[in-house]
Amino acid sequence: MDLPTDFINKYQKLMGKPEADKFIASFSEPANHGFRLNPLKNVKPKDLDYRYPTDHCQFGYRGTVSGKSIGHQAGAVYSQEPSAMYVGEVAHPQPNEKVLDLCAAPGGKTTHLGSYLQNTGLLVANEIDSKRAKVLVENVERFSFTNTIVTNTNPDALAEKLPGYFDRLLVDAPCSGEGMFRKDPDAVQYWNKDYPTECATRQRTILAAAVKNLRPGGELIYSTCTFAPEEDEQIISWLVTNYDFEILPVKKYPGMDSGIPEWADGNEALRNCVRIFPHHFKGEGHFIAKLRKLGNPVDKETRDRPVKISRNISDLSRDQQQLWQAFKKETLNSVSFGRLVSFKDDLYAVPEITPNLDGIKIVRLGLKLGTFKKKRFEPSYALALALKPGELKHTININDEDWAKYVHGDTFQVDRELMKGWYQIVCESLPVGFVKVVNGTAKNFFPKGLRFNV
């Protein structure tokens, strides 16, 4: 790989030439690939190779997965580079915690956090870019999360609205991307010698707001996919110097390196951080730090008190309640969804502890159950993925050929004896969507914006 001369010179000076030569040579080696399984699905797609599990990630494997596979589309698996997997593993939220993933798109870390929360507590996944936020929603829905709110706002607004609210905060910061040069060679074109410093300025701005969201005693996980000390150890030094944080130790697996105090202010606690270099570890470049906010924890009961979510979000009207109950009676077995609210014509199930979010742009509010239309209720694609087959009265098992028709948007034929109504379709033991059966034809309700050719 043709790396910038300033980049090579920088790391030769930091590392010393012999070590830097090995580091630079690693950029000419192939990029690493991996995938994580979704424990909420508890299904191993048949087309994947499970011979190479990762030591450092409970749900991880080395290998590749197709974005057009049944397992990926149904949310049983997520494609993620092996080093990046360790961020969610270090964050490792506990059940019932309130967690904020501040820079969340496209959703790799979010889906990992949610895998540990197991639909308990509250997970807020924020992305400031509206287009990337839509991709984030798609991945959250595939993973069948019911406890997750996706927002599209800036860190200052979240800090003002939810001070001291979260138990755990992940900032996977936008960075110079040096660690992704092998995986994304185009990133080399954006790099210049001043770029890490520019990114560090933006990271400090993000963190200055973000730390206000974290309760005393809560944990902040900070990560980048760059090697630049300006964005790694020096940012952590700045945090510790300017805010009340202590650096917690992070386990190092074979090939992982410690943070380097000499690349910042010499604080020995920086060795608690993790550096992943591609010439030492079979993965792309990453930096991970875990910190605890000092101070006395706030009153948990006060934070958990039910409140009105937003002036634009309301309880169900009588007509909406009747339509929803009629759908439940006809389609679902015994299954509960917690707190139900409506936003315009959409019905959502939200965590009971959802805070007031006035002033924050919401892209996805908990689990979208469906949409109220004239004298009827139409279930959502997200609901089809979230419900286990035994939770519906009517399911149809389809083969790979019919699945290919479904994701393309086509109708397909079913047994003419099947009664009219909503059916969850299942392929390879995975729920993949809803159809409406009418006279032996399965009418397609796979979202138009997601359709593709297999």
Summary of the structure (lengths in Angstrom):
residues: 454
radius of gyration: 23.4
end to end distance: 32.9
largest distance: 75.0
contacts: 1550
relative contact order: 0.11
helix: 34%
strand: 25%
